Amino acid sequence: MRILITNDDGINARGLEVLHAIATEVAGPGGEVWTVAPAFEQSGVAHCISYTHPMLIARLDKRRFAAEGSPADCVLAGLYDVLQGEKPDLVLSGVNRGNNSGENAVYSGTLGGAMEAALQGLPAIALSQFMGPEIAALDDPFEAARTHGVDVVRRLLEHGFGPQDEDYRIFYSVNFPPLPAAEVKGIKAAAQGFRRDTSFGVEPHVSPSGKRFLWIRGGDQRAETAPDSDVALNLDGWISVTPMRADLTAHDALQGLGRALGSGAEPAPR
C-alpha cells in the first residue's frame, strides 16, 4: 500500500511522527509512506490553497518533503509533483495537536488536507488528538492516537469511503480523547458537535513600539455540546469518527427555499 501523509502543525511536529508510525504499520511490509508537510505551522488555514503565489518545495529525505504551503497545497504537491501522478491508496492528515471536534472542524488545516484528497477522489482520514489536563503529565501526549490509530484506520479502510464515482467523496475525521491510551473506552460514529455559548474571538495587545496587534483566541474546548456529538464523546473517553463531505449545500433547506423563491424546483439528487 502507498500512503501519503501530511499535517498542519508542520514538518517537525511530533504528531506527524506519530502519524508516520501509524501509516507505516498500515502500509505493511513492502508498503510506502510518503510525507509532504508544511515547512511551517499552518494551523487554522482550513482548506486554503496558495492560488495566487508559488510555493517552495524541498526534499528532506527519501520520501520526505517540506512545502511552504497549506496542508491542501501539500496534498496537491504530493499527488502531482512528488508522486508524479501515481496516486496513493490512502491519504492521512495529522495527528493534529488539539481536537478538531465541533466547530473546530471548519477551521482545521488538518481536515483541509483530507478534504483536498477526497476532492481528488482518494480515500482520506484526518486524525486529531484532543489535549487536556488528563494527559498533560504523560511523556507522550499522543499516546491514545499512537496506540489506537492503526486499528481505527484499518477499520475505516475495511468499511470503505462510499462510491468511487461520487462527486463529493466521504472522508473521515477521527478525534482521540484526552486520556491515557488504557482509559479509552472505544470507538463511536458521531455527528459534528457545536460548542454552545463560546466561540473564537480576538485579544488585543500593544507592542513596545505602540502598535496594536490582535491575537485570535479560541473558546472553551469543554463547552456543552449535543449528547453523542464528537465533542461530547471525546470528553466522555471515546474515539469519535465523523464522516464528512466537502459539499457545503444545506440540503435540508433546499426544498423550502425553492418554494419561497417560487421556483417549485425539486432539490438535486444527492
VOPAGU-2260 file (C-alpha; in pm, 1 decimal, decimal comma):
REM VOPAGU-2260
SITE   aa  ch    i         X         Y         Z
SITE  MET   A    0       0,0       0,0       0,0
SITE  ARG   A    1     119,2     351,5     -81,6
SITE  ILE   A    2      15,7     616,9     173,7
SITE  LEU   A    3      64,3     994,3     152,9
SITE  ILE   A    4      71,8    1179,9     485,1
SITE  THR   A    5      54,8    1548,7     571,4
SITE  ASN   A    6     -44,8    1772,8     863,3
SITE  ASP   A    7     -97,7    2136,5     959,5
SITE  ASP   A    8     139,7    2156,2    1257,9
SITE  GLY   A    9     446,1    2146,4    1032,8
SITE  ILE   A   10     711,8    1904,8     913,6
SITE  ASN   A   11     882,0    1882,9    1254,7
SITE  ALA   A   12     565,4    1829,2    1459,7
SITE  ARG   A   13     555,0    1536,7    1699,3
SITE  GLY   A   14     211,8    1436,7    1577,2
SITE  LEU   A   15     348,2    1384,8    1226,3
SITE  GLU   A   16     598,8    1135,2    1365,0
SITE  VAL   A   17     307,7     953,1    1529,6
SITE  LEU   A   18     118,4     954,7    1200,4
SITE  HIS   A   19     420,4     819,1    1013,5
SITE  ALA   A   20     437,3     527,3    1258,1
SITE  ILE   A   21      64,7     459,2    1211,0
SITE  ALA   A   22      93,6     480,9     832,7
SITE  THR   A   23     399,3     254,5     823,4
SITE  GLU   A   24     216,0     -20,5    1009,7
SITE  VAL   A   25     -97,0      17,3     796,1
SITE  ALA   A   26     106,5      15,1     472,3
SITE  GLY   A   27     267,9    -310,3     577,9
SITE  PRO   A   28     585,3    -481,6     455,5
SITE  GLY   A   29     675,7    -355,5     113,0
SITE  GLY   A   30     445,4     -55,3     151,2
SITE  GLU   A   31     543,6     306,4     100,2
SITE  VAL   A   32     481,3     609,8     319,7
SITE  TRP   A   33     538,9     946,8     154,8
SITE  THR   A   34     544,7    1267,7     361,1
SITE  VAL   A   35     465,5    1610,4     218,9
SITE  ALA   A   36     402,7    1852,2     505,6
SITE  PRO   A   37     411,7    2228,3     557,3
SITE  ALA   A   38     754,8    2377,2     621,8
SITE  PHE   A   39     594,9    2594,2     892,6
SITE  GLU   A   40     286,8    2559,4    1109,5
SITE  GLN   A   41     -38,5    2610,2     919,1
SITE  SER   A   42    -296,8    2560,1    1193,7
SITE  GLY   A   43    -633,2    2721,1    1122,8
SITE  VAL   A   44    -589,0    2760,8     747,2
SITE  ALA   A   45    -878,7    2520,5     671,7
SITE  HIS   A   46    -890,7    2425,0     302,4
SITE  CYS   A   47    -678,6    2720,1     189,0
SITE  ILE   A   48    -467,6    2676,3    -125,5
SITE  SER   A   49    -183,2    2900,1    -246,5
SITE  TYR   A   50    -367,8    3001,2    -561,9
SITE  THR   A   51    -200,3    3338,3    -617,9
SITE  HIS   A   52     163,9    3263,5    -541,9
SITE  PRO   A   53     407,4    2973,4    -586,8
SITE  MET   A   54     538,9    2760,6    -301,2
SITE  LEU   A   55     888,5    2630,8    -240,3
SITE  ILE   A   56     919,0    2253,2    -201,5
SITE  ALA   A   57    1229,8    2080,7     -67,3
SITE  ARG   A   58    1329,5    1715,5     -40,7
SITE  LEU   A   59    1449,5    1648,2     314,5
SITE  ASP   A   60    1499,7    1274,0     291,3
SITE  LYS   A   61    1381,9     974,3      95,5
SITE  ARG   A   62    1002,3    1008,1      61,2
SITE  ARG   A   63    1003,6    1316,2     289,6
SITE  PHE   A   64     931,5    1666,9     159,4
SITE  ALA   A   65     851,4    2007,6     307,6
SITE  ALA   A   66     646,4    2266,2     118,9
SITE  GLU   A   67     589,7    2632,6     200,5
SITE  GLY   A   68     214,2    2598,5     176,8
SITE  SER   A   69    -102,3    2474,5     341,0
SITE  PRO   A   70    -197,8    2110,6     401,3
SITE  ALA   A   71    -419,0    2119,7      91,7
SITE  ASP   A   72    -120,7    2256,0    -104,1
SITE  CYS   A   73      89,6    1970,3      30,2
SITE  VAL   A   74    -160,7    1711,8     -90,0
SITE  LEU   A   75    -159,7    1868,9    -437,2
SITE  ALA   A   76     220,1    1881,3    -433,9
SITE  GLY   A   77     236,2    1520,4    -323,9
SITE  LEU   A   78      -2,2    1396,3    -590,7
SITE  TYR   A   79     119,4    1591,1    -891,0
SITE  ASP   A   80     485,9    1663,8    -821,6
SITE  VAL   A   81     633,4    1424,1    -566,9
SITE  LEU   A   82     438,7    1116,6    -679,4
SITE  GLN   A   83     420,1    1233,6   -1041,0
SITE  GLY   A   84      52,5    1146,1   -1072,6
SITE  GLU   A   85      90,9     794,5    -931,4
SITE  LYS   A   86    -191,3     828,9    -683,6
SITE  PRO   A   87    -161,2     680,3    -334,2
SITE  ASP   A   88    -405,9     428,1    -196,1
SITE  LEU   A   89    -475,1     645,5     108,7
SITE  VAL   A   90    -410,1     997,7     237,9
SITE  LEU   A   91    -373,7    1057,5     612,9
SITE  SER   A   92    -357,4    1402,2     773,4
SITE  GLY   A   93    -242,3    1470,4    1131,0
SITE  VAL   A   94    -203,0    1370,3    1400,8
SITE  ASN   A   95    -311,0    1719,3    1498,7
SITE  ARG   A   96    -206,6    1856,2    1836,6
SITE  GLY   A   97    -551,4    1951,1    1961,5
SITE  ASN   A   98    -902,6    1843,7    1876,4
SITE  ASN   A   99   -1084,7    1906,6    1552,9
SITE  SER   A  100   -1422,0    1822,0    1701,7
SITE  GLY   A  101   -1720,7    2053,1    1680,1
SITE  GLU   A  102   -1681,7    2385,5    1503,5
SITE  ASN   A  103   -1303,3    2343,5    1509,1
SITE  ALA   A  104   -1350,4    2122,7    1202,7
SITE  VAL   A  105   -1444,2    2427,6     995,5
SITE  TYR   A  106   -1112,3    2599,9    1068,9
SITE  SER   A  107    -889,7    2294,0    1060,8
SITE  GLY   A  108    -596,1    2269,4     822,6
SITE  THR   A  109    -574,5    1901,9     917,6
SITE  LEU   A  110    -922,0    1844,6     777,0
SITE  GLY   A  111    -835,9    2070,8     484,3
SITE  GLY   A  112    -566,8    1825,8     376,6
SITE  ALA   A  113    -804,8    1530,7     397,1
SITE  MET   A  114   -1075,0    1728,0     217,9
SITE  GLU   A  115    -842,9    1804,0     -73,9
SITE  ALA   A  116    -757,4    1436,1    -103,7
SITE  ALA   A  117   -1128,7    1349,4    -109,8
SITE  LEU   A  118   -1187,0    1610,7    -381,1
SITE  GLN   A  119    -913,3    1435,6    -577,0
SITE  GLY   A  120   -1112,5    1112,7    -547,4
SITE  LEU   A  121    -889,9     949,6    -285,8
SITE  PRO   A  122    -969,6     778,2      46,1
SITE  ALA   A  123    -869,9    1019,8     321,8
SITE  ILE   A  124    -869,7    1034,2     701,1
SITE  ALA   A  125    -786,3    1324,7     932,2
SITE  LEU   A  126    -664,1    1233,9    1281,4
SITE  SER   A  127    -654,8    1468,1    1580,9
SITE  GLN   A  128    -557,3    1429,0    1945,5
SITE  PHE   A  129    -775,6    1612,9    2199,1
SITE  MET   A  130    -548,7    1772,5    2460,6
SITE  GLY   A  131    -628,5    1832,4    2825,6
SITE  PRO   A  132    -512,4    1808,6    3187,3
SITE  GLU   A  133    -564,3    1431,3    3192,4
SITE  ILE   A  134    -267,7    1380,3    2958,1
SITE  ALA   A  135     -57,1    1686,7    3038,1
SITE  ALA   A  136     181,8    1485,5    3254,3
SITE  LEU   A  137     227,2    1199,1    3008,4
SITE  ASP   A  138     563,4    1156,0    2839,0
SITE  ASP   A  139     367,8    1111,8    2516,6
SITE  PRO   A  140      51,6    1325,8    2495,2
SITE  PHE   A  141     -27,6    1143,9    2168,7
SITE  GLU   A  142     -42,9     808,9    2349,4
SITE  ALA   A  143    -409,7     746,2    2267,0
SITE  ALA   A  144    -359,2     821,3    1897,6
SITE  ARG   A  145     -36,7     622,5    1880,5
SITE  THR   A  146    -192,9     318,6    2048,7
SITE  HIS   A  147    -532,6     312,9    1877,9
SITE  GLY   A  148    -460,5     484,0    1545,4
SITE  VAL   A  149    -373,7     175,6    1342,9
SITE  ASP   A  150    -690,2      -6,1    1448,0
SITE  VAL   A  151    -910,5     293,7    1362,8
SITE  VAL   A  152    -753,0     340,3    1019,2
SITE  ARG   A  153    -780,7     -29,8     936,6
SITE  ARG   A  154   -1144,9     -39,9    1041,7
SITE  LEU   A  155   -1226,3     260,1     823,4
SITE  LEU   A  156   -1042,3     106,9     529,7
SITE  GLU   A  157   -1249,6    -207,7     577,3
SITE  HIS   A  158   -1572,5      -7,1     598,2
SITE  GLY   A  159   -1489,8     199,1     289,9
SITE  PHE   A  160   -1535,5     555,6     168,3
SITE  GLY   A  161   -1853,0     530,0     -37,4
SITE  PRO   A  162   -1887,1     501,1    -415,7
SITE  GLN   A  163   -1570,8     593,7    -602,7
SITE  ASP   A  164   -1767,5     788,3    -864,7
SITE  GLU   A  165   -1934,3    1016,1    -608,8
SITE  ASP   A  166   -1884,8    1384,9    -687,0
SITE  TYR   A  167   -1806,4    1463,9    -323,5
SITE  ARG   A  168   -1642,1    1161,4    -166,1
SITE  ILE   A  169   -1666,8    1092,6     203,5
SITE  PHE   A  170   -1362,3    1148,7     420,1
SITE  TYR   A  171   -1335,1    1081,0     791,3
SITE  SER   A  172   -1245,8    1300,0    1086,3
SITE  VAL   A  173   -1109,9    1099,4    1380,4
SITE  ASN   A  174   -1064,4    1257,3    1723,3
SITE  PHE   A  175    -888,0    1073,8    2006,0
SITE  PRO   A  176    -998,6    1160,4    2361,2
SITE  PRO   A  177    -775,0    1346,0    2609,4
SITE  LEU   A  178    -696,2    1032,6    2809,0
SITE  PRO   A  179    -415,8     780,2    2850,0
SITE  ALA   A  180    -449,0     502,2    2594,5
SITE  ALA   A  181    -556,1     243,2    2853,3
SITE  GLU   A  182    -854,9     455,9    2956,6
SITE  VAL   A  183   -1002,1     497,1    2606,9
SITE  LYS   A  184   -1346,9     334,6    2604,5
SITE  GLY   A  185   -1368,7     251,3    2234,2
SITE  ILE   A  186   -1477,2     397,2    1901,3
SITE  LYS   A  187   -1810,4     554,0    1809,1
SITE  ALA   A  188   -1951,2     720,5    1498,8
SITE  ALA   A  189   -2056,4    1075,6    1577,3
SITE  ALA   A  190   -2200,7    1386,5    1420,9
SITE  GLN   A  191   -2004,3    1710,4    1433,5
SITE  GLY   A  192   -2096,6    1895,5    1750,4
SITE  PHE   A  193   -2133,0    2266,2    1825,4
SITE  ARG   A  194   -1995,4    2422,8    2141,6
SITE  ARG   A  195   -2267,2    2647,3    2277,8
SITE  ASP   A  196   -2203,5    2988,6    2435,7
SITE  THR   A  197   -1841,0    3002,7    2322,0
SITE  SER   A  198   -1655,9    3091,8    2004,4
SITE  PHE   A  199   -1329,8    3215,0    1859,2
SITE  GLY   A  200   -1253,4    3578,0    1932,0
SITE  VAL   A  201    -967,6    3827,6    1947,5
SITE  GLU   A  202    -739,8    3951,4    2223,2
SITE  PRO   A  203    -572,8    4289,4    2164,3
SITE  HIS   A  204    -212,4    4361,8    2264,3
SITE  VAL   A  205       3,7    4670,7    2229,0
SITE  SER   A  206     365,1    4618,8    2120,5
SITE  PRO   A  207     660,2    4801,9    2281,9
SITE  SER   A  208     656,8    5034,4    1981,1
SITE  GLY   A  209     296,9    5127,7    2048,1
SITE  LYS   A  210     141,1    4936,0    1761,1
SITE  ARG   A  211    -181,6    4746,3    1823,5
SITE  PHE   A  212    -199,8    4375,5    1741,7
SITE  LEU   A  213    -476,0    4117,2    1772,3
SITE  TRP   A  214    -431,5    3753,9    1871,9
SITE  ILE   A  215    -701,7    3509,2    1768,3
SITE  ARG   A  216    -820,0    3327,0    2079,8
SITE  GLY   A  217   -1013,3    3000,3    2093,4
SITE  GLY   A  218   -1317,1    2934,9    2306,4
SITE  ASP   A  219   -1375,5    2686,1    2586,5
SITE  GLN   A  220   -1296,9    2344,3    2438,8
SITE  ARG   A  221   -1508,2    2172,0    2703,7
SITE  ALA   A  222   -1821,6    2376,7    2646,8
SITE  GLU   A  223   -2150,8    2189,7    2625,8
SITE  THR   A  224   -2249,2    2018,6    2301,3
SITE  ALA   A  225   -2529,0    1785,6    2198,2
SITE  PRO   A  226   -2512,0    1437,2    2355,0
SITE  ASP   A  227   -2331,0    1182,1    2137,0
SITE  SER   A  228   -2169,4    1451,3    1923,2
SITE  ASP   A  229   -1795,5    1424,7    1862,1
SITE  VAL   A  230   -1703,8    1669,5    2140,2
SITE  ALA   A  231   -1929,6    1502,9    2396,2
SITE  LEU   A  232   -1798,4    1157,2    2312,6
SITE  ASN   A  233   -1433,7    1268,1    2324,0
SITE  LEU   A  234   -1480,5    1421,1    2667,8
SITE  ASP   A  235   -1650,1    1100,7    2781,9
SITE  GLY   A  236   -1348,9     893,4    2677,8
SITE  TRP   A  237   -1445,2     777,1    2328,4
SITE  ILE   A  238   -1268,9     798,9    1993,8
SITE  SER   A  239   -1510,8     973,9    1759,3
SITE  VAL   A  240   -1530,8     912,3    1385,8
SITE  THR   A  241   -1727,8    1162,8    1178,7
SITE  PRO   A  242   -1798,9    1107,8     807,6
SITE  MET   A  243   -1771,0    1435,6     616,9
SITE  ARG   A  244   -1804,0    1576,7     264,7
SITE  ALA   A  245   -1680,6    1895,7     101,4
SITE  ASP   A  246   -2036,2    1964,3     -22,5
SITE  LEU   A  247   -2146,8    2273,2     173,8
SITE  THR   A  248   -2506,8    2270,4      49,3
SITE  ALA   A  249   -2769,8    2274,6     324,4
SITE  HIS   A  250   -2975,4    2002,1     155,2
SITE  ASP   A  251   -3244,8    2011,5     423,6
SITE  ALA   A  252   -3315,1    2375,9     333,9
SITE  LEU   A  253   -3323,6    2343,1     -46,2
SITE  GLN   A  254   -3687,2    2247,3     -90,9
SITE  GLY   A  255   -3820,5    2519,8     139,8
SITE  LEU   A  256   -3601,9    2778,7     -29,1
SITE  GLY   A  257   -3729,5    2670,3    -368,7
SITE  ARG   A  258   -4088,1    2715,2    -255,7
SITE  ALA   A  259   -4011,4    3056,6    -106,8
SITE  LEU   A  260   -3848,6    3169,1    -429,9
SITE  GLY   A  261   -4141,7    3040,9    -632,4
SITE  SER   A  262   -3926,5    2812,4    -840,1
SITE  GLY   A  263   -4101,7    2494,9    -739,2
SITE  ALA   A  264   -3785,7    2309,3    -831,8
SITE  GLU   A  265   -3705,3    1982,8    -665,2
SITE  PRO   A  266   -3365,3    1960,1    -497,5
SITE  ALA   A  267   -3096,5    1789,2    -700,0
SITE  PRO   A  268   -3041,9    1425,5    -601,5
SITE  ARG   A  269   -2755,6    1369,3    -361,5
